[in-house]
Amino acid sequence: QVQLVESGGGLVQPGGSLRLSCALTGTILSFNAMAWYRQAPGKQREWVARIFSGGVTGYLDSVKGRFTISRDNAKNTVYLQMNSLKPEDTAVYSCRAESRWGQQDYWGQGTQVTVSS
């Protein structure tokens, strides 16, 4: 089965930066897109960023200009660079490999990001 392993989470002060990584076992370009989601306690999971196989990216409005999703196809790894972090960014961030038509999606285990002074 395809596996995704996130890393890079931790505790950071408001205004700080963090880079999350998601390593995929398999070929990253075999998926339609790679995406980051987050879920704060007591809240629904929300989409944060997505990068399509062709390189097009999209972002949740509240993170535009602060977060950047990227990938390294050779390493089969997707990244989320998070700058100017705010307390409201605190959540478990999960990576998702979004399948092409007819295939299942895969989730990573998540990594905790806590933004607090």
QUIQUIJO-V865424 format. One record per pair of residues at least 4 apart in sequence whose C-alpha atoms are under 6 Angstrom apart, sorted by sequence separation. I is the first residue (numbers start at 1). GAP is how many residues later the second one is. If there is no record, write none. Layout:
# QUIQUIJO-V865424
i:I gap:GAP
i:I gap:GAP
This chain:
# QUIQUIJO-V865424
i:12 gap:4
i:51 gap:4
i:52 gap:4
i:63 gap:4
i:72 gap:4
i:99 gap:4
i:51 gap:5
i:59 gap:5
i:72 gap:5
i:99 gap:5
i:39 gap:6
i:51 gap:6
i:71 gap:6
i:99 gap:6
i:38 gap:7
i:50 gap:7
i:71 gap:7
i:98 gap:7
i:38 gap:8
i:50 gap:8
i:70 gap:8
i:71 gap:8
i:97 gap:8
i:37 gap:9
i:49 gap:9
i:70 gap:9
i:97 gap:9
i:37 gap:10
i:49 gap:10
i:69 gap:10
i:96 gap:10
i:8 gap:11
i:37 gap:11
i:48 gap:11
i:69 gap:11
i:96 gap:11
i:8 gap:12
i:36 gap:12
i:48 gap:12
i:68 gap:12
i:95 gap:12
i:7 gap:13
i:36 gap:13
i:68 gap:13
i:95 gap:13
i:7 gap:14
i:35 gap:14
i:67 gap:14
i:94 gap:14
i:6 gap:15
i:35 gap:15
i:67 gap:15
i:6 gap:16
i:34 gap:16
i:94 gap:16
i:5 gap:17
i:34 gap:17
i:66 gap:17
i:93 gap:17
i:5 gap:18
i:33 gap:18
i:92 gap:18
i:93 gap:18
i:4 gap:19
i:33 gap:19
i:92 gap:19
i:4 gap:20
i:32 gap:20
i:33 gap:20
i:92 gap:20
i:3 gap:21
i:32 gap:21
i:92 gap:21
i:3 gap:22
i:91 gap:22
i:2 gap:23
i:90 gap:23
i:29 gap:24
i:90 gap:24
i:90 gap:25
i:87 gap:28
i:87 gap:29
i:28 gap:48
i:40 gap:51
i:24 gap:52
i:39 gap:52
i:24 gap:53
i:38 gap:53
i:39 gap:53
i:23 gap:54
i:38 gap:54
i:22 gap:55
i:38 gap:55
i:22 gap:56
i:37 gap:56
i:38 gap:56
i:21 gap:57
i:37 gap:57
i:21 gap:58
i:36 gap:58
i:20 gap:59
i:36 gap:59
i:20 gap:60
i:35 gap:60
i:19 gap:61
i:35 gap:61
i:19 gap:62
i:34 gap:62
i:19 gap:63
i:34 gap:63
i:18 gap:64
i:34 gap:64
i:17 gap:65
i:33 gap:65
i:17 gap:66
i:32 gap:66
i:31 gap:67
i:32 gap:67
i:16 gap:68
i:31 gap:68
i:32 gap:68
i:15 gap:69
i:16 gap:69
i:31 gap:69
i:15 gap:70
i:14 gap:71
i:14 gap:72
i:14 gap:101
i:9 gap:102
i:13 gap:102
i:14 gap:102
i:5 gap:103
i:9 gap:103
i:10 gap:103
i:11 gap:103
i:12 gap:103
i:13 gap:103
i:4 gap:104
i:6 gap:104
i:9 gap:104
i:11 gap:104
i:13 gap:104
